Amino acid sequence: MTAAERISNALRTGESNAVSLADMCIISGLDNRHTRLVIEDMRRKGAVICSSECGYFYPADRSELNRYVNRERSRASSISQTLRSAERLLEEWKGQE
């Protein structure tokens, strides 16, 4: 059984049943980084795996999914804002080449 299959089988529905990253590492047999990479790959392939401070889970209802989507949008916005300064500096340096 692959790590992705082990993770998929371990996930439960509902945030109240979330599985912690530490437990996911034990289940997958991988370290934190590689477990997160497997989950990221599963998501990119279409699995809807939510996460919160409680751990990883399948959404139980629209409300849980909406909270997850809003958290991810907020993270994406924050990352985008952080990158703007670096992108401006890249443009400045581009003109100096």
C-alpha positions as CSV (number, residue, x, y, z in Angstrom):
1,M,0.0,0.0,0.0
2,T,1.4,3.4,-0.9
3,A,1.7,6.3,1.5
4,A,-1.1,8.1,-0.2
5,E,-3.4,5.1,0.2
6,R,-2.5,4.8,3.9
7,I,-3.2,8.5,4.4
8,S,-6.5,8.3,2.4
9,N,-7.6,5.4,4.5
10,A,-6.7,7.1,7.8
11,L,-8.5,10.4,7.0
12,R,-11.9,10.8,8.8
13,T,-14.8,13.1,8.0
14,G,-15.3,16.2,10.0
15,E,-12.9,18.6,11.7
16,S,-13.8,17.0,15.1
17,N,-12.2,13.8,13.7
18,A,-9.1,15.4,12.3
19,V,-5.9,13.4,12.3
20,S,-2.8,15.2,13.4
21,L,0.3,15.6,11.3
22,A,2.2,13.5,13.9
23,D,-0.3,10.7,13.6
24,M,-0.2,11.0,9.8
25,C,3.5,10.6,9.8
26,I,3.2,7.4,11.8
27,I,0.5,6.1,9.5
28,S,2.3,7.1,6.3
29,G,5.8,6.0,7.5
30,L,7.2,9.3,6.3
31,D,8.6,12.4,8.1
32,N,6.7,15.6,8.4
33,R,7.9,17.1,5.1
34,H,7.3,14.1,3.0
35,T,3.9,13.5,4.5
36,R,2.8,17.0,3.7
37,L,4.2,16.6,0.2
38,V,2.1,13.4,-0.3
39,I,-1.0,15.3,1.0
40,E,-0.3,18.2,-1.4
41,D,0.0,15.8,-4.3
42,M,-3.3,14.1,-3.4
43,R,-4.9,17.5,-3.3
44,R,-3.5,18.5,-6.7
45,K,-4.9,15.2,-8.1
46,G,-8.4,16.2,-6.8
47,A,-8.7,15.0,-3.3
48,V,-10.5,17.5,-1.1
49,I,-8.5,17.2,2.1
50,C,-9.0,20.0,4.6
51,S,-6.7,21.0,7.3
52,S,-6.8,23.1,10.5
53,E,-5.0,23.4,13.7
54,C,-6.7,20.1,14.6
55,G,-5.1,18.2,11.7
56,Y,-6.3,16.8,8.4
57,F,-9.8,15.7,7.5
58,Y,-12.4,15.3,4.8
59,P,-15.1,18.1,5.1
60,A,-18.3,17.0,6.7
61,D,-20.4,19.8,5.3
62,R,-20.4,23.1,3.4
63,S,-19.5,25.1,6.5
64,E,-16.3,23.1,7.2
65,L,-15.3,23.3,3.5
66,N,-16.0,27.0,3.4
67,R,-13.8,27.7,6.5
68,Y,-11.0,25.7,4.9
69,V,-11.3,27.6,1.6
70,N,-11.3,30.9,3.3
71,R,-8.2,30.0,5.3
72,E,-6.4,29.0,2.2
73,R,-7.5,32.1,0.3
74,S,-6.2,34.2,3.2
75,R,-2.8,32.4,3.1
76,A,-2.6,32.8,-0.6
77,S,-3.3,36.5,-0.3
78,S,-0.7,36.9,2.4
79,I,2.0,35.1,0.3
80,S,1.1,37.3,-2.7
81,Q,1.5,40.5,-0.6
82,T,4.8,39.3,0.7
83,L,6.1,38.6,-2.8
84,R,5.3,42.0,-4.1
85,S,8.4,43.7,-2.6
86,A,10.7,41.0,-3.9
87,E,9.1,41.2,-7.4
88,R,9.6,45.0,-7.4
89,L,13.2,44.6,-6.5
90,L,13.6,42.0,-9.3
91,E,12.2,44.5,-11.8
92,E,14.6,47.1,-10.5
93,W,17.6,44.8,-10.8
94,K,16.4,43.7,-14.3
95,G,16.9,47.3,-15.4
96,Q,20.5,47.3,-14.1
97,E,21.7,44.3,-16.1
